[in-house]
Amino acid sequence: MSEVAKPKIGSYKRHILICTGPRCTQDGAAQELFDSLGDKFKAAGVHDGELRVKRSRVSCFAACKGGPVMCVQPDGTWYYNVTPANMDRIIEQHLVGGAPVTDLVFHQGPGGGHDA
């Protein structure tokens, strides 16, 4: 029996989860937003280094209104209406600056939404 290789993930400061399921948005808008993040992260300086943000798609958060919906971990901050323009605000203010974009937050989990 062969040994299973242990996976490796580079270090990161935050992990964003974006719903790309069919009920959040129409016409693949959430997937397009997800696909745009590589360039947006590079431009903001959060694609590597100490501010690196990891990104993952999820199929459904069961919070289907007001999509695209996104969660920032470990902060526990949940955003709605994550349009490309609002994503730019979230990247600049939250992922780089450390402060949630409060007018787009619809739920705040146990992380508190602030840098420790």
C-alpha positions in Angstrom: 0.0 0.0 0.0 1.5 3.4 -1.0 1.8 6.2 1.4 -0.5 9.2 0.9 1.4 12.4 0.3 0.8 15.2 2.8 -0.5 18.3 1.1 1.2 21.7 1.5 -0.3 25.2 1.5 1.8 28.4 1.6 1.2 30.7 4.5 -1.5 33.3 4.2 -3.1 36.1 6.3 -6.7 35.7 5.2 -8.8 33.2 3.2 -11.8 34.4 1.2 -14.6 32.1 0.3 -16.8 33.2 -2.6 -20.1 31.5 -3.5 -20.2 30.7 -7.2 -23.4 28.6 -7.0 -26.2 29.2 -9.4 -28.6 30.9 -6.9 -26.4 33.8 -5.8 -26.0 35.5 -9.2 -27.2 35.2 -12.7 -25.1 34.5 -15.8 -21.9 33.4 -14.0 -21.2 36.8 -12.4 -19.8 35.3 -9.2 -17.5 33.0 -11.2 -16.3 36.0 -13.3 -15.6 37.9 -10.0 -13.6 34.9 -8.7 -11.6 34.6 -11.9 -10.7 38.3 -11.7 -9.2 38.0 -8.3 -5.7 36.9 -9.4 -5.1 40.3 -11.2 -6.8 42.3 -8.5 -4.7 40.6 -5.8 -1.5 41.2 -7.6 -2.4 44.9 -8.1 -3.1 45.3 -4.4 -0.1 43.3 -3.2 -2.1 40.6 -1.5 -1.1 37.7 -3.8 2.0 36.8 -1.8 4.0 37.9 1.2 2.7 38.6 4.7 -0.7 40.0 3.4 -1.3 37.0 1.1 -5.0 36.1 0.6 -6.0 32.6 -0.3 -9.2 32.3 -2.3 -11.7 29.4 -2.7 -15.0 28.8 -4.4 -17.9 27.3 -2.6 -21.1 26.0 -4.2 -23.6 27.4 -1.7 -23.6 29.2 1.7 -27.4 28.9 2.0 -27.5 32.7 2.2 -28.7 33.2 -1.4 -30.0 36.8 -1.4 -27.9 39.8 -2.4 -25.1 37.8 -4.1 -22.4 37.4 -4.9 -21.8 36.5 -1.3 -18.3 36.3 0.2 -16.8 35.4 3.6 -13.4 36.6 4.9 -11.7 34.3 7.3 -10.4 34.2 10.0 -12.2 37.5 10.5 -15.7 35.9 10.2 -16.9 38.8 8.0 -19.7 38.1 5.6 -20.2 40.4 2.6 -23.1 40.7 0.1 -23.5 42.5 -3.2 -19.8 41.8 -4.0 -19.8 43.5 -7.4 -16.4 44.1 -9.1 -16.4 47.7 -7.7 -17.3 46.6 -4.2 -14.6 43.9 -4.4 -12.1 46.7 -5.1 -13.3 48.4 -1.9 -13.1 45.2 0.1 -9.6 44.5 -1.1 -8.3 48.0 -0.3 -10.1 48.6 3.0 -10.3 45.1 4.5 -7.7 42.8 2.9 -5.0 45.5 2.8 -6.2 47.9 5.5 -7.7 45.5 8.0 -11.0 47.3 8.5 -14.3 45.7 7.2 -16.4 47.7 4.7 -19.3 48.0 7.1 -22.0 49.0 4.5 -21.5 45.7 2.7 -21.4 43.4 5.8 -24.5 41.3 6.5 -23.1 39.1 9.2 -20.2 39.2 11.6 -19.0 35.9 13.0 -16.7 35.2 15.9 -13.5 36.5 14.3 -14.5 40.1 15.0 -13.4 41.6 11.7 -10.3 43.3 13.1 -6.6 42.6 13.0 -5.3 41.2 16.2 
